[in-house]
Amino acid sequence: MSPDKIRNFSIIAHIDHGKSTLSDRLLEFTGTIDSRHKHEQFLDKLQVEKERGITVKAQTASMFYNYKGETYLLNLIDTPGHVDFSYEVSRSLYACQGAILLVDAAQGVQAQTMANFYLAFDQNLTIIPVINKIDMANADPERISKEMTHLFDFKKDEIIKASAKSGIGITDILDAVIERIPAPESSTNKDLKALLFDSWFNDYKGVICLIAVKDGVIKKGDKITLAQSSQSYEVLEIGLMYPNETSMDALYAGQVGYVVCGMKNVLEARVGDTIYHTKRPVEPFAGFKPAKPMVFAGIFPVENEEFDLLKDSIEKLTLTDASVKVEKKNSTALGLGFRCGFLGLLHMDVFKQRLEQEYNLSVIITAPSVLYKVKLTNGETIDIENPSDFPEPQRIEAIYEPVIDATIILPSQYLGTVLKLCHDKRGTQKGLEYLSEERIILRYRLPLNEVATDFYDQLKSVTSGYASLDYEEAGYQESDLVKMDILLNGDPVDALSVIVYRDNAYYIGRDLVEKLKKVIPRQLFQIAIQAAIGAKIVARETISQLRKDVIAKCYGGDITRKRKLLEKQKEGKKKMKAVGGVKIPQEAFLTILKKEN
């Protein structure tokens, strides 16, 4: 295949707008998958994807299509739609020259539609607009066309109307891919230069790398080198994803395929690396902008003996998901584990689910937290994620917390409730614009700490599931934050301290001490649970002591006899309180970590 007969494109859309179904129809229409062997969402291979009905991992498939008597090789990359997986999308777009922008004919343009459009636009890709699901009863293609021309400056005649489920407009889409998307600017006569843009682990073959060949030819048996790691390998197997790994003798300039070269360690295949022939080095690609984690959480094994197993599993998972940042962590309460940085809450949830399903592990995941910057009185600035590292109040000059710029698209009847929700989360309104009479684009600046727990769920519930959210980081802003300690009988417990906004401290403190009262078992002495900011107590609960009825054996006699026994018991309790420690069960730590409201 000469490069002018190759088209590399991806499908981008908001979550649940029909990307995976369209991929299925394209693969069927071009004969890549047999309709006898088909199953819905062919490219959604992970169990978590099938269960949730969302795409988590970008997948690739090659197709051959006959257009005007010529055979073309089309490389399709199906990308996730949720905001938390935008790193997968941006990575996939590096290997493409064009993108199909898919919009639901009933729901219209959503927040991630806009975010993904700008990702593709920034990389100068040719964008083909498609309105999907036009055969639905509540479809309104005319209104959606107006939205797309208003927001993205498409011409009305550029927009293709289709239904992936019924197979309407599939030919128009394939023809548009060939007519509108440019062929890759590649040459088979130059030295080999290929981009490694994805990889995964196979128990039998080791690491499988997905590559986009920019120039040259790569053949089975070639000696290749990775630019970043300077490691050299022999190509053991090479081929196209047609639609699963299909072995070939060589990959040529402009093609997208897989390569197996006996890598045993998951860290050897660095996504964004450049591959070249060992004795002919080339100028490497710029690589990808590394993903910046937004939300941090601890992952701990339920059984401490499973730590090594958890370590191996996380290593393998981070190969298929390079956006997760991992470092070892030791917790007083939960033992050895890892502190992981994720792009968002769904990302964190999916990562945990994959650990449990694919590696049969039972894990505890702590409540999400964010990274604060603290400016000290001596002019130094430090990063803090764990409340136990918080400096003394007198050493702090200012505290900065991360903020995000959120774009919320919602039906106009829910505007009041969403404004109230954003205000309660300490948000600052940045803009409001009407997309049509019924729909509004709302822009807010919100502290990440407030969004990182349950904002998305609350937004969905107050708008009956109709609102969509997209966000991007917006740096740091100064904020009035304090460290709140939890004291048990006057002793602070490091693992239970939290960082809170000063105005909300009373409510959070009251909530925490009430929860702890329910989970800490009663002892033979009274336990005072207090929430304190510095020396000031903001909330208190008391767990009453277990008492033995010492005067049960006194059937009569003088009152002084009973009093003497009670005084003796009282002295014993005092002594016990002085020497006895409060045993804190694991549920108490999880109560703090699982921040519900």
Order of alpha helices (4+ residues) and beta strands (2+ residues): beta-alpha-alpha-beta-beta-alpha-beta-alpha-beta-alpha-beta-alpha-beta-beta-beta-beta-beta-beta-beta-beta-beta-beta-beta-alpha-beta-beta-alpha-beta-beta-beta-beta-alpha-beta-beta-alpha-beta-beta-beta-beta-alpha-beta-beta-alpha-alpha
